Amino acid sequence: MSREIDRRALLGRALALGATGLLGGCDYDNLQHPDLADRFLRAMSSWNDRVQAALFNPHTLAPTFPASAITRPPRFNAYYDRDQVRVVDGATWKLELSGLVTERRVWTLADLRAAPQQSQITRLVCVEGWRVIGQWGGVPLQWFLRRIGADTRARYVSFRCADGYYSSIDMESALHPQTILALDFLGKPLTPAFGFPLRLRIPTKLGFKNPKSLVALGVTNVYPGGYWEDQGYNWFSGS
């Protein structure tokens, strides 16, 4: 298995270097025109998405760690300051469903607590370069999608958050055995700063693909984008 991982990592680095080489070989004058530069960068981002998707193995697990490796204190991350965290009322909170699913009823916190649970100690990697290890627990997204009759042949699963944030992932990543709808962090219910009452925890992707305080989930074949992705971040963003 390690040989396969090394091969994939080497190929990924080579492809990334190839993309950099293409950028360096572009005509300098053309890159001075914002429209041309923007189209080029978006094309490279789309190419990068396809490469990462091709390299992704839905059966390969992200590394797990012992409890002694957990980062303490945990690190807060969001696109706003900690004092701007939105507090959600768990008693009235509901998860709305839409798109290619057969069951449209909303799910409450009690419903999710009654579902099968999974715990993991995995690493969250931020696009800014830092990384932390934490313990998350919650409902396997694979189980949840099948429970609501989602069309698992669809291309995307989208998420909308209480604070206006939104994101989306590919269906293969949604069905990955370590992708969960997290209810707990460090053995206790999520706090508002870490995504109460429900967040996506997906250790095979970068941190910004782990949206917090979810209020809606959709299954679709129409590209849903994302808060950062619509500003130019790479959409697949595998870690």
N, C-alpha and C positions, 0 to 999 in steps of 0.2 A: 504493500500500500504506500509506503514512504517513497518508493521509486516513482509511482504514479503521481503523487503529490509534487515531487521535485520536478517531474516532467512538465506538469501543468503550470507550476510556478515559473519555470524557465520560459515556457512558451508565452505566458502572460507578460513577462518582462520584455521579451523580444518584440512582441507586438506593440507594447507601449513605446519602446524605443523607436520602432518603425514609424509610429504616428508622429513622434517628435521630429524624426528626420524629415517627414513630409512637410511639417510646419516650417522647419528651417529652410527647406528648399523652395518655398513659395516666393513668388515675386514680391519684393519689399513694397513696391509702389501699390500693388493690389491690396496689400494688408493695411494700407493707409486709408482705404475706403471702408467705412464701418459696415456697409451692407455686404460687401464681399467677404470681409473678415468674419462677420457674424455667420454668413452662410457656410463658410469653410469650417468654423469651429463647431457649428451645429452638425455638420456632416461628419466630422471626426468623432463627436460625442455619440452620434447614432451608430457609427462604425464600432466604437468602443463598446457600446451596449451589446451589439451582436456578438462581438468577440467574447465578452464576459458570459453571455448567455450560453454560447457554445461550449465554454470551458466548465460551466456549472454542472456539478454532478449531484442530483437530488438525493443520492444515497450516501454521500460523504458528509460526515458529521463535523461540525465546528469543534475545536478543542474544548474540553471541560476541565475543571480545576477543583482542587480540594478546598474546603472551607477556610483553611489557613491562608489561601491566596486572595481572599476577597479584599478589595480596596476599601480602606476605612480611613477617614470618613468618606462616604460616597460622594461622587462629583455630580453636581447639578449641571444640566446642559439644556438650553432652549434658545429660541431666537429672541428672547426678551430676558430682562433681569428677574432674579428670584422674587423680588417684591411685587412683580406683576403677574405672578402665577394666578390663574383663574381657579377659584374653589367651586367644585361641583357638588351638588346635593345628592348624595348617594341614594336617599330615600325615594327621590323622584326621577333619578337617572334612568334612561332607557337606551338600548342600542337598536337603532333602526336599520332595517335591511332593505336592499333594493337590487334591481337588475335580474340576472339570470339565476334566480332561486325559486324554489317551489313554496317555501314557507316564508311569509312576510310578517308574521307577528313580531312585535318588539320583544327584546330580551331584557330582563331586569337583572340587577346584581344578584338577587337570590337565585334566579335561574342559572346563572353562570357558576355560582358557588356549588350548585347541585350537580354540575356536569363533571365528567372525569377531569382530574387534575394531574399536572406534570410539573416537576421541579428541576431546575438546572442551574449550575454555576458556570457561567460563560463570560466571555470577554466582549465588551462593547468598544468598538473602535470608531473614533471621531474622524471626520474628514479633515479636521485641523491638525491631526497627527497624534493626539493623546489617546490613551486607552485605559479602561478600568475593568475590573472583574467584579461581578455581582451575582447574587442569587435571586432568581426570579421563579415564580410559580404561577400556574394558571391553566387554562383550557387549551389543549392542542388545537391549532387552527384547522388542521386536517380533519379532526373529528367534527369540529363545529361546522365546517363547510358541508360535510356529508350529512350532518344532522339537519341542516336547513335545506337540503336538496339542491345545493349549488351545482351548476353545470361546470364540472371540473375540466371540461374541454375548453372553457373560455380562456381568454388570454390574460386577464388582469383581475386583481382584487384591489379595490380602492377603500380608502379610509378618510373619514372627516372627523375633526376634533372639536371639542368645546371652545377652544381658544381661536378657532378659525384656521388652524393649520390643517393641511391635507397632504396625503401621499398615496402611493400605489405600488404594488409589487406584481411580479409575474406569477402565474398560477403554479408553476413548478416550485418556486420558492415558498409560496403559501402552503403547499402540501408537504414541505420538508418536515421531517419528524421533530425538529427542534424549534419550529416556529410556533409560538403560543400567543394566545390572548392573555396577557399577564394581569393577575389580580393582586399578587403579592410581591414584595421586594424585601430581601433580607429576612424572610420568615414571617413578615407581618403584612397586613393590607397596605397597598400603595398609599403614599401620602400625596397631597396635591402637587408638590414639587416634582414628584417622580411619576405622575400620570394617573392619579386616582380618578375614577375607580377602575379603569381598564386601559391598557396600552398594548400595542403590538411589541412583542419581543422576538426579534429575528437575528440570531447571532451570525448568520451567513451574509449580512449586509451591514453597511456603515450606519453609524448612529442616527443620522437624520432620517433613515428609513424605518425608525422605530417610533412612530407617532404616539403621543400621550393623550389621555382623557378622551378616548374614542366615543363618538356619539352615533356614528353611522358606518356601515360596511356595505359595499356593493360588489357585484360580480358582473363583469362586462367584457365585451370585445372591442369597445371603443377606448382608445388611449386616454386615461384620466389625468395624466401629469402628476404634478406635486408642487408644493410651495417652493422648494429650492430648485427642483428640476425645471420648473417653468422659468427660472432665472438663469439657467445654463448649467446647473449641476448635472453630472452623469446620472441617468435614470436607473440603470441596473444596480450600480454601486455595490458590488460584492466586496466583502471585507477580506 
